[in-house]
């Protein structure tokens, strides 16, 4: 795997470049960091792994909550 580091002066143009790179199928991961506050925005799907851990979520339970049977 190869890495490229790009420093962009304009924040709006950096966002455009970020979106372009994220849309390419051969790009595995895109990270955007700002020097203003050193925060990072990630496009990592697996960063949310475990979000539903310990919860009883299934297709059936979602269907039951979304479309409850009404007695006629």
PDB file of N, H, CA, C and O in Angstrom:
ATOM      1  N   UNK A   1       0.849  -1.170   0.000  1.00  0.00           N
ATOM      2  CA  UNK A   1       0.000   0.000   0.000  1.00  0.00           C
ATOM      3  C   UNK A   1       0.897   1.236   0.000  1.00  0.00           C
ATOM      4  O   UNK A   1       1.891   1.299   0.723  1.00  0.00           O
ATOM      5  N   UNK A   2       0.534   2.196  -0.807  1.00  0.00           N
ATOM      6  H   UNK A   2      -0.274   2.144  -1.395  1.00  0.00           H
ATOM      7  CA  UNK A   2       1.272   3.439  -0.916  1.00  0.00           C
ATOM      8  C   UNK A   2       0.487   4.564  -0.259  1.00  0.00           C
ATOM      9  O   UNK A   2      -0.741   4.518  -0.196  1.00  0.00           O
ATOM     10  N   UNK A   3       1.200   5.576   0.230  1.00  0.00           N
ATOM     11  H   UNK A   3       2.198   5.614   0.179  1.00  0.00           H
ATOM     12  CA  UNK A   3       0.558   6.722   0.865  1.00  0.00           C
ATOM     13  C   UNK A   3       1.020   8.002   0.194  1.00  0.00           C
ATOM     14  O   UNK A   3       2.158   8.107  -0.265  1.00  0.00           O
ATOM     15  N   UNK A   4       0.114   8.979   0.144  1.00  0.00           N
ATOM     16  H   UNK A   4      -0.810   8.894   0.516  1.00  0.00           H
ATOM     17  CA  UNK A   4       0.414  10.301  -0.394  1.00  0.00           C
ATOM     18  C   UNK A   4      -0.025  11.330   0.640  1.00  0.00           C
ATOM     19  O   UNK A   4      -1.140  11.248   1.155  1.00  0.00           O
ATOM     20  N   UNK A   5       0.831  12.291   0.948  1.00  0.00           N
ATOM     21  H   UNK A   5       1.736  12.357   0.529  1.00  0.00           H
ATOM     22  CA  UNK A   5       0.481  13.377   1.861  1.00  0.00           C
ATOM     23  C   UNK A   5       0.395  14.645   1.028  1.00  0.00           C
ATOM     24  O   UNK A   5       1.332  14.991   0.310  1.00  0.00           O
ATOM     25  N   UNK A   6      -0.737  15.335   1.130  1.00  0.00           N
ATOM     26  H   UNK A   6      -1.499  15.054   1.713  1.00  0.00           H
ATOM     27  CA  UNK A   6      -0.969  16.553   0.353  1.00  0.00           C
ATOM     28  C   UNK A   6      -1.313  17.675   1.315  1.00  0.00           C
ATOM     29  O   UNK A   6      -2.168  17.506   2.185  1.00  0.00           O
ATOM     30  N   UNK A   7      -0.664  18.809   1.170  1.00  0.00           N
ATOM     31  H   UNK A   7       0.030  18.947   0.464  1.00  0.00           H
ATOM     32  CA  UNK A   7      -0.960  19.969   2.004  1.00  0.00           C
ATOM     33  C   UNK A   7      -1.647  21.004   1.123  1.00  0.00           C
ATOM     34  O   UNK A   7      -1.095  21.425   0.106  1.00  0.00           O
ATOM     35  N   UNK A   8      -2.847  21.412   1.510  1.00  0.00           N
ATOM     36  H   UNK A   8      -3.296  21.071   2.336  1.00  0.00           H
ATOM     37  CA  UNK A   8      -3.650  22.343   0.721  1.00  0.00           C
ATOM     38  C   UNK A   8      -3.875  23.615   1.541  1.00  0.00           C
ATOM     39  O   UNK A   8      -4.178  23.542   2.732  1.00  0.00           O
ATOM     40  N   UNK A   9      -3.727  24.777   0.905  1.00  0.00           N
ATOM     41  H   UNK A   9      -3.482  24.836  -0.063  1.00  0.00           H
ATOM     42  CA  UNK A   9      -3.862  26.053   1.608  1.00  0.00           C
ATOM     43  C   UNK A   9      -5.316  26.436   1.864  1.00  0.00           C
ATOM     44  O   UNK A   9      -5.629  27.007   2.909  1.00  0.00           O
ATOM     45  N   UNK A  10      -6.202  26.131   0.929  1.00  0.00           N
ATOM     46  H   UNK A  10      -5.948  25.667   0.080  1.00  0.00           H
ATOM     47  CA  UNK A  10      -7.596  26.556   1.001  1.00  0.00           C
ATOM     48  C   UNK A  10      -8.463  25.424   1.538  1.00  0.00           C
ATOM     49  O   UNK A  10      -8.455  24.323   0.989  1.00  0.00           O
ATOM     50  N   UNK A  11      -9.219  25.691   2.618  1.00  0.00           N
ATOM     51  H   UNK A  11      -9.226  26.586   3.064  1.00  0.00           H
ATOM     52  CA  UNK A  11     -10.038  24.661   3.267  1.00  0.00           C
ATOM     53  C   UNK A  11     -11.145  24.150   2.349  1.00  0.00           C
ATOM     54  O   UNK A  11     -11.413  22.949   2.329  1.00  0.00           O
ATOM     55  N   UNK A  12     -11.786  25.022   1.598  1.00  0.00           N
ATOM     56  H   UNK A  12     -11.569  25.998   1.614  1.00  0.00           H
ATOM     57  CA  UNK A  12     -12.866  24.609   0.700  1.00  0.00           C
ATOM     58  C   UNK A  12     -12.337  23.708  -0.417  1.00  0.00           C
ATOM     59  O   UNK A  12     -12.968  22.712  -0.769  1.00  0.00           O
ATOM     60  N   UNK A  13     -11.193  24.059  -0.962  1.00  0.00           N
ATOM     61  H   UNK A  13     -10.681  24.869  -0.676  1.00  0.00           H
ATOM     62  CA  UNK A  13     -10.603  23.227  -2.014  1.00  0.00           C
ATOM     63  C   UNK A  13     -10.118  21.903  -1.447  1.00  0.00           C
ATOM     64  O   UNK A  13     -10.135  20.884  -2.137  1.00  0.00           O
ATOM     65  N   UNK A  14      -9.690  21.914  -0.205  1.00  0.00           N
ATOM     66  H   UNK A  14      -9.676  22.742   0.356  1.00  0.00           H
ATOM     67  CA  UNK A  14      -9.275  20.671   0.455  1.00  0.00           C
ATOM     68  C   UNK A  14     -10.468  19.726   0.596  1.00  0.00           C
ATOM     69  O   UNK A  14     -10.332  18.516   0.415  1.00  0.00           O
ATOM     70  N   UNK A  15     -11.640  20.284   0.922  1.00  0.00           N
ATOM     71  H   UNK A  15     -11.750  21.267   1.069  1.00  0.00           H
ATOM     72  CA  UNK A  15     -12.850  19.465   1.026  1.00  0.00           C
ATOM     73  C   UNK A  15     -13.218  18.850  -0.322  1.00  0.00           C
ATOM     74  O   UNK A  15     -13.614  17.687  -0.395  1.00  0.00           O
ATOM     75  N   UNK A  16     -13.085  19.633  -1.380  1.00  0.00           N
ATOM     76  H   UNK A  16     -12.763  20.578  -1.322  1.00  0.00           H
ATOM     77  CA  UNK A  16     -13.377  19.137  -2.729  1.00  0.00           C
ATOM     78  C   UNK A  16     -12.427  18.002  -3.082  1.00  0.00           C
ATOM     79  O   UNK A  16     -12.856  16.968  -3.593  1.00  0.00           O
ATOM     80  N   UNK A  17     -11.147  18.188  -2.813  1.00  0.00           N
ATOM     81  H   UNK A  17     -10.798  19.028  -2.397  1.00  0.00           H
ATOM     82  CA  UNK A  17     -10.152  17.153  -3.087  1.00  0.00           C
ATOM     83  C   UNK A  17     -10.432  15.906  -2.251  1.00  0.00           C
ATOM     84  O   UNK A  17     -10.297  14.786  -2.746  1.00  0.00           O
ATOM     85  N   UNK A  18     -10.816  16.088  -1.005  1.00  0.00           N
ATOM     86  H   UNK A  18     -10.926  16.998  -0.603  1.00  0.00           H
ATOM     87  CA  UNK A  18     -11.153  14.986  -0.112  1.00  0.00           C
ATOM     88  C   UNK A  18     -12.301  14.161  -0.684  1.00  0.00           C
ATOM     89  O   UNK A  18     -12.228  12.933  -0.713  1.00  0.00           O
ATOM     90  N   UNK A  19     -13.364  14.832  -1.142  1.00  0.00           N
ATOM     91  H   UNK A  19     -13.424  15.830  -1.119  1.00  0.00           H
ATOM     92  CA  UNK A  19     -14.512  14.149  -1.727  1.00  0.00           C
ATOM     93  C   UNK A  19     -14.135  13.409  -3.003  1.00  0.00           C
ATOM     94  O   UNK A  19     -14.591  12.290  -3.236  1.00  0.00           O
ATOM     95  N   UNK A  20     -13.300  14.037  -3.829  1.00  0.00           N
ATOM     96  H   UNK A  20     -12.929  14.946  -3.639  1.00  0.00           H
ATOM     97  CA  UNK A  20     -12.861  13.393  -5.067  1.00  0.00           C
ATOM     98  C   UNK A  20     -12.079  12.120  -4.767  1.00  0.00           C
ATOM     99  O   UNK A  20     -12.343  11.075  -5.361  1.00  0.00           O
ATOM    100  N   UNK A  21     -11.128  12.201  -3.859  1.00  0.00           N
ATOM    101  H   UNK A  21     -10.914  13.051  -3.376  1.00  0.00           H
ATOM    102  CA  UNK A  21     -10.320  11.032  -3.529  1.00  0.00           C
ATOM    103  C   UNK A  21     -11.165   9.923  -2.906  1.00  0.00           C
ATOM    104  O   UNK A  21     -10.953   8.746  -3.200  1.00  0.00           O
ATOM    105  N   UNK A  22     -12.116  10.283  -2.055  1.00  0.00           N
ATOM    106  H   UNK A  22     -12.289  11.238  -1.816  1.00  0.00           H
ATOM    107  CA  UNK A  22     -12.972   9.287  -1.413  1.00  0.00           C
ATOM    108  C   UNK A  22     -13.862   8.575  -2.420  1.00  0.00           C
ATOM    109  O   UNK A  22     -14.275   7.440  -2.182  1.00  0.00           O
ATOM    110  N   UNK A  23     -14.162   9.215  -3.532  1.00  0.00           N
ATOM    111  H   UNK A  23     -13.827  10.136  -3.726  1.00  0.00           H
ATOM    112  CA  UNK A  23     -15.044   8.601  -4.537  1.00  0.00           C
ATOM    113  C   UNK A  23     -14.321   7.611  -5.445  1.00  0.00           C
ATOM    114  O   UNK A  23     -14.975   6.851  -6.160  1.00  0.00           O
ATOM    115  N   UNK A  24     -13.013   7.600  -5.435  1.00  0.00           N
ATOM    116  H   UNK A  24     -12.482   8.217  -4.855  1.00  0.00           H
ATOM    117  CA  UNK A  24     -12.245   6.686  -6.281  1.00  0.00           C
ATOM    118  C   UNK A  24     -12.240   5.283  -5.681  1.00  0.00           C
ATOM    119  O   UNK A  24     -12.000   5.110  -4.486  1.00  0.00           O
ATOM    120  N   UNK A  25     -12.508   4.285  -6.518  1.00  0.00           N
ATOM    121  H   UNK A  25     -12.703   4.425  -7.488  1.00  0.00           H
ATOM    122  CA  UNK A  25     -12.634   2.922  -6.009  1.00  0.00           C
ATOM    123  C   UNK A  25     -11.305   2.308  -5.555  1.00  0.00           C
ATOM    124  O   UNK A  25     -11.312   1.357  -4.773  1.00  0.00           O
ATOM    125  N   UNK A  26     -10.198   2.816  -6.013  1.00  0.00           N
ATOM    126  H   UNK A  26     -10.192   3.588  -6.649  1.00  0.00           H
ATOM    127  CA  UNK A  26      -8.910   2.249  -5.608  1.00  0.00           C
ATOM    128  C   UNK A  26      -8.308   2.931  -4.377  1.00  0.00           C
ATOM    129  O   UNK A  26      -7.253   2.520  -3.894  1.00  0.00           O
ATOM    130  N   UNK A  27      -8.976   3.968  -3.872  1.00  0.00           N
ATOM    131  H   UNK A  27      -9.833   4.301  -4.264  1.00  0.00           H
ATOM    132  CA  UNK A  27      -8.519   4.641  -2.657  1.00  0.00           C
ATOM    133  C   UNK A  27      -9.157   3.938  -1.467  1.00  0.00           C
ATOM    134  O   UNK A  27     -10.381   3.864  -1.364  1.00  0.00           O
ATOM    135  N   UNK A  28      -8.326   3.426  -0.573  1.00  0.00           N
ATOM    136  H   UNK A  28      -7.331   3.486  -0.657  1.00  0.00           H
ATOM    137  CA  UNK A  28      -8.810   2.633   0.552  1.00  0.00           C
ATOM    138  C   UNK A  28      -9.248   3.490   1.736  1.00  0.00           C
ATOM    139  O   UNK A  28     -10.206   3.133   2.423  1.00  0.00           O
ATOM    140  N   UNK A  29      -8.584   4.592   1.989  1.00  0.00           N
ATOM    141  H   UNK A  29      -7.806   4.882   1.431  1.00  0.00           H
ATOM    142  CA  UNK A  29      -8.845   5.388   3.185  1.00  0.00           C
ATOM    143  C   UNK A  29      -8.441   6.833   2.915  1.00  0.00           C
ATOM    144  O   UNK A  29      -7.383   7.087   2.338  1.00  0.00           O
ATOM    145  N   UNK A  30      -9.292   7.794   3.336  1.00  0.00           N
ATOM    146  H   UNK A  30     -10.152   7.588   3.804  1.00  0.00           H
ATOM    147  CA  UNK A  30      -8.987   9.215   3.190  1.00  0.00           C
ATOM    148  C   UNK A  30      -9.156   9.870   4.550  1.00  0.00           C
ATOM    149  O   UNK A  30     -10.191   9.710   5.197  1.00  0.00           O
ATOM    150  N   UNK A  31      -8.153  10.598   4.980  1.00  0.00           N
ATOM    151  H   UNK A  31      -7.312  10.728   4.455  1.00  0.00           H
ATOM    152  CA  UNK A  31      -8.211  11.302   6.262  1.00  0.00           C
ATOM    153  C   UNK A  31      -7.918  12.773   6.021  1.00  0.00           C
ATOM    154  O   UNK A  31      -7.003  13.125   5.276  1.00  0.00           O
ATOM    155  N   UNK A  32      -8.708  13.627   6.664  1.00  0.00           N
ATOM    156  H   UNK A  32      -9.451  13.341   7.269  1.00  0.00           H
ATOM    157  CA  UNK A  32      -8.502  15.060   6.506  1.00  0.00           C
ATOM    158  C   UNK A  32      -8.233  15.656   7.885  1.00  0.00           C
ATOM    159  O   UNK A  32      -9.046  15.502   8.797  1.00  0.00           O
ATOM    160  N   UNK A  33      -7.110  16.327   8.039  1.00  0.00           N
ATOM    161  H   UNK A  33      -6.450  16.451   7.298  1.00  0.00           H
ATOM    162  CA  UNK A  33      -6.745  16.951   9.308  1.00  0.00           C
ATOM    163  C   UNK A  33      -6.505  18.435   9.062  1.00  0.00           C
ATOM    164  O   UNK A  33      -5.955  18.822   8.032  1.00  0.00           O
ATOM    165  N   UNK A  34      -6.922  19.259  10.017  1.00  0.00           N
ATOM    166  H   UNK A  34      -7.369  18.944  10.854  1.00  0.00           H
ATOM    167  CA  UNK A  34      -6.687  20.699   9.905  1.00  0.00           C
ATOM    168  C   UNK A  34      -5.682  21.124  10.960  1.00  0.00           C
ATOM    169  O   UNK A  34      -5.656  20.574  12.061  1.00  0.00           O
ATOM    170  N   UNK A  35      -4.869  22.087  10.627  1.00  0.00           N
ATOM    171  H   UNK A  35      -4.890  22.534   9.732  1.00  0.00           H
ATOM    172  CA  UNK A  35      -3.877  22.581  11.589  1.00  0.00           C
ATOM    173  C   UNK A  35      -4.515  23.518  12.601  1.00  0.00           C
ATOM    174  O   UNK A  35      -3.937  23.773  13.658  1.00  0.00           O
ATOM    175  N   UNK A  36      -5.721  24.044  12.288  1.00  0.00           N
ATOM    176  H   UNK A  36      -6.190  23.837  11.430  1.00  0.00           H
ATOM    177  CA  UNK A  36      -6.387  24.978  13.197  1.00  0.00           C
ATOM    178  C   UNK A  36      -6.658  24.353  14.552  1.00  0.00           C
ATOM    179  O   UNK A  36      -6.350  24.938  15.591  1.00  0.00           O
ATOM    180  N   UNK A  37      -7.239  23.154  14.536  1.00  0.00           N
ATOM    181  H   UNK A  37      -7.489  22.678  13.693  1.00  0.00           H
ATOM    182  CA  UNK A  37      -7.600  22.525  15.804  1.00  0.00           C
ATOM    183  C   UNK A  37      -7.195  21.053  15.861  1.00  0.00           C
ATOM    184  O   UNK A  37      -7.607  20.338  16.775  1.00  0.00           O
ATOM    185  N   UNK A  38      -6.413  20.601  14.923  1.00  0.00           N
ATOM    186  H   UNK A  38      -6.078  21.181  14.181  1.00  0.00           H
ATOM    187  CA  UNK A  38      -5.903  19.230  14.870  1.00  0.00           C
ATOM    188  C   UNK A  38      -6.996  18.164  14.971  1.00  0.00           C
ATOM    189  O   UNK A  38      -6.759  17.091  15.526  1.00  0.00           O
ATOM    190  N   UNK A  39      -8.178  18.445  14.447  1.00  0.00           N
ATOM    191  H   UNK A  39      -8.371  19.317  13.996  1.00  0.00           H
ATOM    192  CA  UNK A  39      -9.225  17.428  14.405  1.00  0.00           C
ATOM    193  C   UNK A  39      -9.101  16.650  13.114  1.00  0.00           C
ATOM    194  O   UNK A  39      -8.528  17.124  12.133  1.00  0.00           O
ATOM    195  N   UNK A  40      -9.641  15.466  13.132  1.00  0.00           N
ATOM    196  H   UNK A  40     -10.106  15.081  13.929  1.00  0.00           H
ATOM    197  CA  UNK A  40      -9.585  14.626  11.943  1.00  0.00           C
ATOM    198  C   UNK A  40     -10.990  14.215  11.549  1.00  0.00           C
ATOM    199  O   UNK A  40     -11.820  13.888  12.396  1.00  0.00           O
ATOM    200  N   UNK A  41     -11.243  14.237  10.242  1.00  0.00           N
ATOM    201  H   UNK A  41     -10.569  14.502   9.554  1.00  0.00           H
ATOM    202  CA  UNK A  41     -12.478  13.700   9.711  1.00  0.00           C
ATOM    203  C   UNK A  41     -12.099  12.415   8.988  1.00  0.00           C
ATOM    204  O   UNK A  41     -11.182  12.413   8.166  1.00  0.00           O
ATOM    205  N   UNK A  42     -12.791  11.330   9.285  1.00  0.00           N
ATOM    206  H   UNK A  42     -13.535  11.331   9.953  1.00  0.00           H
ATOM    207  CA  UNK A  42     -12.444  10.069   8.641  1.00  0.00           C
ATOM    208  C   UNK A  42     -13.614   9.540   7.855  1.00  0.00           C
ATOM    209  O   UNK A  42     -14.774   9.790   8.179  1.00  0.00           O
ATOM    210  N   UNK A  43     -13.288   8.810   6.823  1.00  0.00           N
ATOM    211  H   UNK A  43     -12.345   8.607   6.560  1.00  0.00           H
ATOM    212  CA  UNK A  43     -14.270   8.141   5.992  1.00  0.00           C
ATOM    213  C   UNK A  43     -14.140   6.644   6.221  1.00  0.00           C
ATOM    214  O   UNK A  43     -14.261   5.860   5.279  1.00  0.00           O
ATOM    215  N   UNK A  44     -13.901   6.247   7.441  1.00  0.00           N
ATOM    216  H   UNK A  44     -13.803   6.884   8.206  1.00  0.00           H
ATOM    217  CA  UNK A  44     -13.662   4.849   7.771  1.00  0.00           C
ATOM    218  C   UNK A  44     -14.955   4.199   8.236  1.00  0.00           C
ATOM    219  O   UNK A  44     -15.453   4.506   9.319  1.00  0.00           O
ATOM    220  N   UNK A  45     -15.500   3.303   7.422  1.00  0.00           N
ATOM    221  H   UNK A  45     -15.096   3.054   6.542  1.00  0.00           H
ATOM    222  CA  UNK A  45     -16.743   2.611   7.745  1.00  0.00           C
ATOM    223  C   UNK A  45     -16.635   1.836   9.047  1.00  0.00           C
ATOM    224  O   UNK A  45     -17.578   1.823   9.837  1.00  0.00           O
ATOM    225  N   UNK A  46     -15.503   1.190   9.281  1.00  0.00           N
ATOM    226  H   UNK A  46     -14.736   1.200   8.639  1.00  0.00           H
ATOM    227  CA  UNK A  46     -15.338   0.332  10.442  1.00  0.00           C
ATOM    228  C   UNK A  46     -15.092   1.114  11.740  1.00  0.00           C
ATOM    229  O   UNK A  46     -14.995   0.517  12.813  1.00  0.00           O
ATOM    230  N   UNK A  47     -14.993   2.430  11.647  1.00  0.00           N
ATOM    231  H   UNK A  47     -15.072   2.915  10.776  1.00  0.00           H
ATOM    232  CA  UNK A  47     -14.830   3.239  12.859  1.00  0.00           C
ATOM    233  C   UNK A  47     -16.068   3.154  13.745  1.00  0.00           C
ATOM    234  O   UNK A  47     -15.992   3.400  14.948  1.00  0.00           O
ATOM    235  N   UNK A  48     -17.206   2.808  13.152  1.00  0.00           N
ATOM    236  H   UNK A  48     -17.268   2.609  12.174  1.00  0.00           H
ATOM    237  CA  UNK A  48     -18.451   2.705  13.911  1.00  0.00           C
ATOM    238  C   UNK A  48     -18.736   1.279  14.378  1.00  0.00           C
ATOM    239  O   UNK A  48     -19.821   1.002  14.889  1.00  0.00           O
ATOM    240  N   UNK A  49     -17.782   0.382  14.208  1.00  0.00           N
ATOM    241  H   UNK A  49     -16.901   0.607  13.793  1.00  0.00           H
ATOM    242  CA  UNK A  49     -17.972  -1.003  14.631  1.00  0.00           C
ATOM    243  C   UNK A  49     -18.269  -1.049  16.124  1.00  0.00           C
ATOM    244  O   UNK A  49     -17.622  -0.361  16.914  1.00  0.00           O
ATOM    245  N   UNK A  50     -19.237  -1.851  16.500  1.00  0.00           N
ATOM    246  H   UNK A  50     -19.762  -2.409  15.858  1.00  0.00           H
ATOM    247  CA  UNK A  50     -19.596  -1.970  17.899  1.00  0.00           C
ATOM    248  C   UNK A  50     -20.649  -0.979  18.353  1.00  0.00           C
ATOM    249  O   UNK A  50     -21.032  -0.978  19.523  1.00  0.00           O
ATOM    250  N   UNK A  51     -21.122  -0.137  17.452  1.00  0.00           N
ATOM    251  H   UNK A  51     -20.811  -0.137  16.502  1.00  0.00           H
ATOM    252  CA  UNK A  51     -22.104   0.881  17.806  1.00  0.00           C
ATOM    253  C   UNK A  51     -23.379   0.255  18.373  1.00  0.00           C
ATOM    254  O   UNK A  51     -23.983   0.802  19.296  1.00  0.00           O
ATOM    255  N   UNK A  52     -23.783  -0.879  17.828  1.00  0.00           N
ATOM    256  H   UNK A  52     -23.292  -1.324  17.079  1.00  0.00           H
ATOM    257  CA  UNK A  52     -25.012  -1.543  18.253  1.00  0.00           C
ATOM    258  C   UNK A  52     -24.731  -2.706  19.196  1.00  0.00           C
ATOM    259  O   UNK A  52     -25.621  -3.520  19.441  1.00  0.00           O
ATOM    260  N   UNK A  53     -23.537  -2.804  19.720  1.00  0.00           N
ATOM    261  H   UNK A  53     -22.814  -2.143  19.520  1.00  0.00           H
ATOM    262  CA  UNK A  53     -23.165  -3.914  20.590  1.00  0.00           C
ATOM    263  C   UNK A  53     -24.058  -3.958  21.829  1.00  0.00           C
ATOM    264  O   UNK A  53     -24.324  -2.932  22.455  1.00  0.00           O
ATOM    265  N   UNK A  54     -24.510  -5.154  22.168  1.00  0.00           N
ATOM    266  H   UNK A  54     -24.294  -5.987  21.659  1.00  0.00           H
ATOM    267  CA  UNK A  54     -25.329  -5.335  23.353  1.00  0.00           C
ATOM    268  C   UNK A  54     -26.797  -4.982  23.150  1.00  0.00           C
ATOM    269  O   UNK A  54     -27.568  -4.999  24.109  1.00  0.00           O
ATOM    270  N   UNK A  55     -27.194  -4.667  21.939  1.00  0.00           N
ATOM    271  H   UNK A  55     -26.567  -4.653  21.160  1.00  0.00           H
ATOM    272  CA  UNK A  55     -28.587  -4.322  21.660  1.00  0.00           C
ATOM    273  C   UNK A  55     -29.223  -5.440  20.851  1.00  0.00           C
ATOM    274  O   UNK A  55     -28.568  -6.060  20.014  1.00  0.00           O
ATOM    275  N   UNK A  56     -30.490  -5.694  21.100  1.00  0.00           N
ATOM    276  H   UNK A  56     -31.023  -5.191  21.780  1.00  0.00           H
ATOM    277  CA  UNK A  56     -31.218  -6.726  20.382  1.00  0.00           C
ATOM    278  C   UNK A  56     -31.782  -6.128  19.094  1.00  0.00           C
ATOM    279  O   UNK A  56     -32.939  -5.711  19.046  1.00  0.00           O
ATOM    280  N   UNK A  57     -30.959  -6.093  18.063  1.00  0.00           N
ATOM    281  H   UNK A  57     -30.019  -6.432  18.102  1.00  0.00           H
ATOM    282  CA  UNK A  57     -31.367  -5.537  16.786  1.00  0.00           C
ATOM    283  C   UNK A  57     -31.341  -6.652  15.757  1.00  0.00           C
ATOM    284  O   UNK A  57     -30.309  -7.285  15.530  1.00  0.00           O
ATOM    285  N   UNK A  58     -32.488  -6.883  15.139  1.00  0.00           N
ATOM    286  H   UNK A  58     -33.326  -6.369  15.323  1.00  0.00           H
ATOM    287  CA  UNK A  58     -32.588  -7.863  14.062  1.00  0.00           C
ATOM    288  C   UNK A  58     -33.590  -7.327  13.050  1.00  0.00           C
ATOM    289  O   UNK A  58     -34.305  -6.363  13.324  1.00  0.00           O
ATOM    290  N   UNK A  59     -33.638  -7.945  11.901  1.00  0.00           N
ATOM    291  H   UNK A  59     -33.057  -8.729  11.679  1.00  0.00           H
ATOM    292  CA  UNK A  59     -34.602  -7.521  10.888  1.00  0.00           C
ATOM    293  C   UNK A  59     -36.027  -7.644  11.422  1.00  0.00           C
ATOM    294  O   UNK A  59     -36.864  -6.772  11.191  1.00  0.00           O
ATOM    295  N   UNK A  60     -36.287  -8.720  12.130  1.00  0.00           N
ATOM    296  H   UNK A  60     -35.607  -9.428  12.318  1.00  0.00           H
ATOM    297  CA  UNK A  60     -37.626  -8.958  12.655  1.00  0.00           C
ATOM    298  C   UNK A  60     -38.014  -7.904  13.700  1.00  0.00           C
ATOM    299  O   UNK A  60     -39.135  -7.397  13.668  1.00  0.00           O
ATOM    300  N   UNK A  61     -37.112  -7.569  14.617  1.00  0.00           N
ATOM    301  H   UNK A  61     -36.201  -7.981  14.643  1.00  0.00           H
ATOM    302  CA  UNK A  61     -37.450  -6.567  15.639  1.00  0.00           C
ATOM    303  C   UNK A  61     -37.658  -5.185  15.021  1.00  0.00           C
ATOM    304  O   UNK A  61     -38.506  -4.422  15.484  1.00  0.00           O
ATOM    305  N   UNK A  62     -36.901  -4.863  13.995  1.00  0.00           N
ATOM    306  H   UNK A  62     -36.211  -5.483  13.620  1.00  0.00           H
ATOM    307  CA  UNK A  62     -37.075  -3.581  13.300  1.00  0.00           C
ATOM    308  C   UNK A  62     -38.426  -3.547  12.601  1.00  0.00           C
ATOM    309  O   UNK A  62     -39.142  -2.548  12.665  1.00  0.00           O
ATOM    310  N   UNK A  63     -38.774  -4.652  11.929  1.00  0.00           N
ATOM    311  H   UNK A  63     -38.192  -5.464  11.877  1.00  0.00           H
ATOM    312  CA  UNK A  63     -40.075  -4.721  11.245  1.00  0.00           C
ATOM    313  C   UNK A  63     -41.232  -4.595  12.235  1.00  0.00           C
ATOM    314  O   UNK A  63     -42.217  -3.911  11.958  1.00  0.00           O
ATOM    315  N   UNK A  64     -41.114  -5.244  13.370  1.00  0.00           N
ATOM    316  H   UNK A  64     -40.314  -5.800  13.595  1.00  0.00           H
ATOM    317  CA  UNK A  64     -42.192  -5.184  14.360  1.00  0.00           C
ATOM    318  C   UNK A  64     -42.382  -3.766  14.897  1.00  0.00           C
ATOM    319  O   UNK A  64     -43.512  -3.348  15.148  1.00  0.00           O
ATOM    320  N   UNK A  65     -41.310  -3.040  15.072  1.00  0.00           N
ATOM    321  H   UNK A  65     -40.392  -3.380  14.868  1.00  0.00           H
ATOM    322  CA  UNK A  65     -41.422  -1.663  15.571  1.00  0.00           C
ATOM    323  C   UNK A  65     -41.908  -0.718  14.474  1.00  0.00           C
ATOM    324  O   UNK A  65     -42.652   0.223  14.750  1.00  0.00           O
ATOM    325  N   UNK A  66     -41.490  -0.964  13.236  1.00  0.00           N
ATOM    326  H   UNK A  66     -40.885  -1.728  13.013  1.00  0.00           H
ATOM    327  CA  UNK A  66     -41.852  -0.075  12.142  1.00  0.00           C
ATOM    328  C   UNK A  66     -43.305  -0.277  11.702  1.00  0.00           C
ATOM    329  O   UNK A  66     -44.007   0.694  11.418  1.00  0.00           O
ATOM    330  N   UNK A  67     -43.749  -1.515  11.644  1.00  0.00           N
ATOM    331  H   UNK A  67     -43.179  -2.304  11.874  1.00  0.00           H
ATOM    332  CA  UNK A  67     -45.087  -1.829  11.173  1.00  0.00           C
ATOM    333  C   UNK A  67     -45.828  -2.692  12.191  1.00  0.00           C
ATOM    334  O   UNK A  67     -46.003  -3.892  11.978  1.00  0.00           O
ATOM    335  N   UNK A  68     -46.256  -2.093  13.281  1.00  0.00           N
ATOM    336  H   UNK A  68     -46.114  -1.118  13.453  1.00  0.00           H
ATOM    337  CA  UNK A  68     -46.977  -2.895  14.286  1.00  0.00           C
ATOM    338  C   UNK A  68     -48.314  -3.350  13.730  1.00  0.00           C
ATOM    339  O   UNK A  68     -48.994  -2.620  13.009  1.00  0.00           O
ATOM    340  N   UNK A  69     -48.666  -4.561  14.081  1.00  0.00           N
ATOM    341  H   UNK A  69     -48.113  -5.154  14.666  1.00  0.00           H
ATOM    342  CA  UNK A  69     -49.957  -5.118  13.633  1.00  0.00           C
ATOM    343  C   UNK A  69     -51.085  -4.431  14.389  1.00  0.00           C
ATOM    344  O   UNK A  69     -51.068  -4.314  15.615  1.00  0.00           O
ATOM    345  N   UNK A  70     -52.053  -3.989  13.623  1.00  0.00           N
ATOM    346  H   UNK A  70     -52.067  -4.085  12.628  1.00  0.00           H
ATOM    347  CA  UNK A  70     -53.216  -3.347  14.236  1.00  0.00           C
ATOM    348  C   UNK A  70     -54.369  -4.326  14.203  1.00  0.00           C
ATOM    349  O   UNK A  70     -54.662  -4.913  13.161  1.00  0.00           O
ATOM    350  N   UNK A  71     -55.026  -4.507  15.341  1.00  0.00           N
ATOM    351  H   UNK A  71     -54.787  -4.030  16.187  1.00  0.00           H
ATOM    352  CA  UNK A  71     -56.158  -5.425  15.377  1.00  0.00           C
ATOM    353  C   UNK A  71     -57.380  -4.732  14.782  1.00  0.00           C
ATOM    354  O   UNK A  71     -57.640  -3.556  15.036  1.00  0.00           O
ATOM    355  N   UNK A  72     -58.127  -5.503  13.977  1.00  0.00           N
ATOM    356  H   UNK A  72     -57.916  -6.459  13.771  1.00  0.00           H
ATOM    357  CA  UNK A  72     -59.290  -4.921  13.317  1.00  0.00           C
ATOM    358  C   UNK A  72     -60.573  -5.191  14.043  1.00  0.00           C
ATOM    359  O   UNK A  72     -61.637  -4.759  13.599  1.00  0.00           O
TER     360      UNK A  72
END
